[in-house]
Amino acid sequence: MIHFKSSKILIPIDFSETSLLAIQHGAFVAQFTKGDVCLLHVINSNYTRQNLFLPVLQLNDPMEFEKKVESKLNELANDVRSEFGVNVECIIKTGVPAAEVVDTIKEIDASLVVMGTHGYAPIEELVIGSNALRVITKANCQVMTMSKGSNHKGYNKIVIPIDNSAHSRQKVVYAIEMAKQFSAHLYAVALLGPEDESHKPQMELILHQIEKLAKEKGVMYTSDVLSGLKNRATATVQYSEKIGADLLVIMSDQDAELSGFFLGPYAQQVIHLSKIPVITVKPEEHPENINFTILSGTSGI
């Protein structure tokens, strides 16, 4: 069973706008849940002349560059300590950014990664930044991603999209526990395509079972069923915008585990289109029963 944990929050920093926004989200979660923060910057040896600082510095000496990075990172850490009152550790590594992030997750036993979807990487995927994409699919913990439009305002309304997914049930307990932690309202929305109308009674039963679990934890709960959808990802984002949601919780696709790299199209589209943070929950290989075993299927919702 996947539980909400935030004892150690890793925030990869490349000094881009979205990574600085990630600090606000990650530090807020740490403050609220009494967790620790780790700021990580990975110096990509192939691109050490990126315009990371303003005014732009052209630093040809690797040692000089690393000192500047260390100074800037420590400055950010002091700001976080002052504003949020949390413990902050700084780590600087050199190598391939995504690989170093994944290794650091294991080294510090991070329970949550908070990062932007796009940074200063010179080559980005068409939908999600290449570093974010690799971290989401390789990390052994949950990953919160955000675009530069994801202004931080707390988490009062959390959305979990539901379909007949094999892993769909695994994010429910996580989302309920997070909603409980932040006193948030949980919204579960069933997503049905034109071919899924016959599944509507089953989905309504699943939503009712989630409601029972939410009420047991004292979490405010609302459910909706959206039918005849041509694009579930677009519908998810539009629903979140309609209710004024602050956070989306989805699953990484089962196919991502098989390929070891790519997220499924639903997850990629949601992360790319969403103007609010998205937590991607990595499925367990052998999930425990959580009192409702009706969920089944193979998508990444």
C-alpha positions as CSV (number, residue, x, y, z in Angstrom):
1,M,0.0,0.0,0.0
2,I,1.4,3.4,-1.0
3,H,1.3,6.0,1.8
4,F,1.8,9.7,1.8
5,K,5.3,10.5,3.1
6,S,7.3,13.7,3.2
7,S,10.0,13.2,5.8
8,K,12.7,13.9,3.2
9,I,11.9,16.1,0.2
10,L,14.4,16.3,-2.6
11,I,14.2,19.4,-4.8
12,P,16.5,19.4,-7.9
13,I,17.6,23.0,-8.7
14,D,18.9,24.3,-12.0
15,F,18.0,27.9,-11.1
16,S,15.3,28.1,-13.8
17,E,11.9,29.6,-13.0
18,T,10.2,26.3,-12.5
19,S,12.9,25.0,-10.2
20,L,12.6,28.1,-8.0
21,L,8.9,27.6,-7.9
22,A,9.5,23.9,-6.9
23,I,11.3,25.2,-3.8
24,Q,8.2,27.1,-2.8
25,H,6.0,24.0,-3.1
26,G,8.5,21.6,-1.6
27,A,9.4,23.8,1.4
28,F,5.7,24.4,2.0
29,V,5.0,20.6,2.2
30,A,8.1,20.2,4.5
31,Q,6.9,23.0,6.8
32,F,3.4,21.6,7.0
33,T,4.5,18.0,7.6
34,K,7.7,18.7,9.6
35,G,9.9,17.2,6.9
36,D,13.4,18.1,5.8
37,V,14.5,19.6,2.5
38,C,17.4,18.7,0.3
39,L,18.4,21.1,-2.5
40,L,20.3,19.3,-5.2
41,H,22.2,20.9,-8.1
42,V,23.8,18.7,-10.8
43,I,26.5,20.3,-12.8
44,N,26.2,18.9,-16.3
45,S,29.8,18.7,-17.4
46,N,28.7,19.0,-21.1
47,Y,26.9,22.3,-20.5
48,T,28.7,24.3,-17.8
49,R,28.2,27.6,-19.7
50,Q,24.5,27.7,-19.3
51,N,23.0,31.1,-18.4
52,L,22.2,30.0,-14.8
53,F,22.8,33.3,-13.2
54,L,21.8,36.9,-13.8
55,P,23.9,38.8,-14.8
56,V,25.2,36.1,-17.1
57,L,28.6,34.8,-16.1
58,Q,31.0,33.0,-18.5
59,L,33.0,30.8,-16.2
60,N,35.5,28.7,-17.9
61,D,37.2,27.5,-14.7
62,P,35.2,24.4,-13.4
63,M,36.2,25.2,-9.8
64,E,35.1,28.8,-10.2
65,F,31.8,27.6,-11.6
66,E,31.2,25.2,-8.8
67,K,32.0,27.8,-6.1
68,K,29.4,30.1,-7.8
69,V,26.9,27.3,-7.8
70,E,27.6,26.5,-4.1
71,S,27.2,30.2,-3.1
72,K,23.9,30.5,-5.0
73,L,22.6,27.2,-3.6
74,N,23.5,28.2,0.0
75,E,21.7,31.5,-0.6
76,L,18.5,29.7,-1.6
77,A,18.9,27.4,1.4
78,N,19.1,30.3,3.8
79,D,16.0,31.9,2.2
80,V,14.1,28.6,2.7
81,R,15.2,28.3,6.3
82,S,14.2,31.9,7.0
83,E,10.8,31.7,5.3
84,F,9.7,28.2,6.2
85,G,11.7,27.3,9.3
86,V,12.7,23.9,8.0
87,N,16.0,22.0,7.9
88,V,17.8,22.3,4.6
89,E,20.7,20.4,3.2
90,C,22.6,21.3,0.0
91,I,24.2,18.8,-2.4
92,I,26.2,19.5,-5.5
93,K,27.0,16.8,-8.0
94,T,28.5,16.5,-11.4
95,G,27.2,14.2,-14.1
96,V,24.0,13.4,-16.0
97,P,21.3,15.4,-14.2
98,A,18.4,12.8,-14.2
99,A,20.8,10.0,-13.2
100,E,22.3,11.9,-10.4
101,V,18.8,12.9,-9.1
102,V,17.7,9.3,-9.1
103,D,20.9,8.2,-7.3
104,T,20.5,11.0,-4.7
105,I,16.9,9.8,-4.0
106,K,18.3,6.4,-3.0
107,E,21.3,7.9,-1.1
108,I,19.2,10.2,1.1
109,D,16.1,7.9,1.1
110,A,13.9,10.7,-0.2
111,S,10.2,10.2,0.2
112,L,9.1,12.9,-2.3
113,V,10.8,14.7,-5.2
114,V,9.5,18.2,-6.2
115,M,10.7,19.6,-9.5
116,G,9.8,21.6,-12.5
117,T,8.8,20.0,-15.8
118,H,11.2,22.2,-17.8
119,G,14.5,23.8,-16.9
120,Y,17.6,24.9,-18.8
121,A,18.4,21.5,-20.4
122,P,19.4,22.2,-23.9
123,I,17.4,19.3,-25.3
124,E,13.8,18.9,-24.1
125,E,11.2,16.3,-25.0
126,L,8.2,17.6,-26.9
127,V,5.8,17.1,-24.1
128,I,7.8,16.9,-20.8
129,G,11.3,18.1,-20.1
130,S,13.7,15.2,-20.6
131,N,15.1,15.3,-17.0
132,A,11.7,15.4,-15.4
133,L,10.6,12.5,-17.7
134,R,13.5,10.3,-16.7
135,V,13.1,11.1,-13.0
136,I,9.4,10.3,-12.9
137,T,9.9,7.0,-14.6
138,K,13.1,6.0,-12.7
139,A,12.5,7.3,-9.2
140,N,11.5,4.9,-6.4
141,C,9.4,7.5,-4.7
142,Q,6.5,9.8,-5.7
143,V,7.3,12.9,-7.8
144,M,5.6,16.3,-7.8
145,T,6.1,18.2,-11.0
146,M,4.9,21.7,-12.1
147,S,5.1,24.2,-14.9
148,K,6.0,27.8,-14.5
149,G,2.2,28.6,-14.3
150,S,1.7,26.5,-11.1
151,N,1.6,29.3,-8.6
152,H,1.8,28.2,-5.0
153,K,-1.3,28.7,-2.9
154,G,-1.5,25.6,-0.8
155,Y,-3.5,22.4,-1.3
156,N,-7.2,22.8,-0.6
157,K,-8.7,20.8,-3.5
158,I,-7.0,17.5,-4.6
159,V,-8.2,15.6,-7.7
160,I,-7.8,11.9,-8.4
161,P,-8.9,10.7,-11.8
162,I,-10.2,7.1,-11.7
163,D,-10.8,4.6,-14.5
164,N,-10.7,0.8,-14.7
165,S,-6.9,0.9,-14.3
166,A,-4.9,-1.9,-12.7
167,H,-3.0,0.6,-10.6
168,S,-5.7,3.1,-10.1
169,R,-6.5,2.0,-6.6
170,Q,-2.9,2.4,-5.5
171,K,-3.1,6.2,-5.4
172,V,-6.3,6.4,-3.5
173,V,-4.9,5.8,0.0
174,Y,-2.0,8.2,-0.8
175,A,-4.4,11.0,-1.9
176,I,-6.7,10.5,1.1
177,E,-3.8,10.7,3.5
178,M,-2.5,13.8,1.8
179,A,-5.9,15.4,1.9
180,K,-6.1,14.6,5.6
181,Q,-2.7,16.1,6.2
182,F,-3.7,19.4,4.5
183,S,-7.4,19.4,5.5
184,A,-8.1,19.4,1.7
185,H,-11.3,18.4,-0.1
186,L,-10.8,15.3,-2.2
187,Y,-12.4,15.1,-5.7
188,A,-12.6,11.7,-7.4
189,V,-13.6,11.8,-11.0
190,A,-14.4,8.7,-13.1
191,L,-13.3,9.1,-16.8
192,L,-15.3,7.1,-19.3
193,G,-14.8,7.1,-23.1
194,P,-17.6,6.6,-25.6
195,E,-16.9,2.8,-25.5
196,D,-17.1,2.7,-21.7
197,E,-20.8,3.5,-21.0
198,S,-21.4,0.0,-19.8
199,H,-18.8,0.4,-17.1
200,K,-20.6,3.3,-15.5
201,P,-22.3,1.3,-12.8
202,Q,-18.9,-0.3,-11.9
203,M,-17.3,3.1,-11.7
204,E,-20.0,4.5,-9.5
205,L,-19.5,1.6,-7.2
206,I,-15.7,2.4,-7.1
207,L,-16.4,6.0,-6.3
208,H,-18.7,5.0,-3.5
209,Q,-16.0,2.8,-2.1
210,I,-13.5,5.6,-2.2
211,E,-16.1,7.8,-0.4
212,K,-16.3,5.3,2.4
213,L,-12.5,5.3,2.8
214,A,-12.4,9.1,2.8
215,K,-15.2,9.4,5.4
216,E,-13.3,6.9,7.6
217,K,-10.4,9.3,7.6
218,G,-12.6,12.4,8.1
219,V,-11.8,13.7,4.6
220,M,-14.3,15.9,2.7
221,Y,-15.2,14.1,-0.5
222,T,-16.9,14.8,-3.8
223,S,-17.2,12.4,-6.8
224,D,-18.2,13.0,-10.5
225,V,-18.6,10.8,-13.5
226,L,-17.6,12.2,-16.9
227,S,-18.8,10.2,-19.9
228,G,-18.2,10.1,-23.6
229,L,-14.7,11.6,-23.3
230,K,-12.6,11.7,-26.4
231,N,-9.4,12.7,-24.5
232,R,-9.3,11.7,-20.8
233,A,-6.2,13.8,-20.2
234,T,-7.8,17.0,-21.5
235,A,-10.9,16.2,-19.5
236,T,-8.9,15.7,-16.3
237,V,-7.2,19.1,-16.7
238,Q,-10.4,20.9,-17.6
239,Y,-12.2,19.3,-14.6
240,S,-9.4,20.4,-12.3
241,E,-9.6,24.0,-13.7
242,K,-13.4,24.0,-13.4
243,I,-13.4,23.2,-9.6
244,G,-10.4,25.3,-8.9
245,A,-8.2,22.4,-7.8
246,D,-4.7,22.9,-6.4
247,L,-3.2,19.5,-7.0
248,L,-3.6,16.4,-9.2
249,V,-2.6,12.9,-8.2
250,I,-2.1,10.4,-11.0
251,M,-0.3,7.1,-11.6
252,S,2.7,6.5,-13.8
253,D,1.7,4.2,-16.6
254,Q,2.3,0.4,-16.4
255,D,4.0,0.6,-19.8
256,A,6.5,3.0,-18.2
257,E,7.8,0.3,-16.0
258,L,8.2,-2.1,-18.9
259,S,10.1,0.4,-21.1
260,G,12.0,1.9,-18.1
261,F,11.7,5.4,-19.7
262,F,8.5,6.6,-21.2
263,L,5.4,7.6,-19.4
264,G,2.1,6.6,-21.0
265,P,0.3,9.2,-23.2
266,Y,-2.3,10.1,-20.5
267,A,0.3,10.9,-17.8
268,Q,2.4,12.8,-20.3
269,Q,-0.5,14.9,-21.5
270,V,-1.8,15.7,-18.0
271,I,1.7,16.8,-16.7
272,H,2.2,18.9,-19.8
273,L,-1.2,20.5,-19.8
274,S,-1.8,21.0,-16.1
275,K,-1.4,24.5,-14.7
276,I,-1.4,23.0,-11.2
277,P,1.2,20.6,-9.6
278,V,0.9,16.9,-10.5
279,I,2.0,14.1,-8.2
280,T,2.8,11.0,-10.1
281,V,2.6,7.9,-8.0
282,K,4.7,4.9,-9.0
283,P,2.8,1.6,-8.8
284,E,3.8,-1.2,-6.6
285,E,4.5,-4.6,-8.1
286,H,2.6,-6.4,-5.4
287,P,0.0,-4.0,-3.9
288,E,-1.8,-4.9,-0.7
289,N,-5.6,-5.1,-0.7
290,I,-7.2,-1.9,0.6
291,N,-10.8,-3.1,0.9
292,F,-11.9,-2.5,-2.7
293,T,-10.4,-4.9,-5.3
294,I,-12.9,-4.1,-8.1
295,L,-10.4,-1.9,-9.9
296,S,-8.6,-3.5,-12.8
297,G,-7.1,-2.6,-16.2
298,T,-3.9,-1.2,-17.6
299,S,-3.9,2.6,-18.1
300,G,-1.9,5.1,-16.1
301,I,-4.8,7.1,-14.6
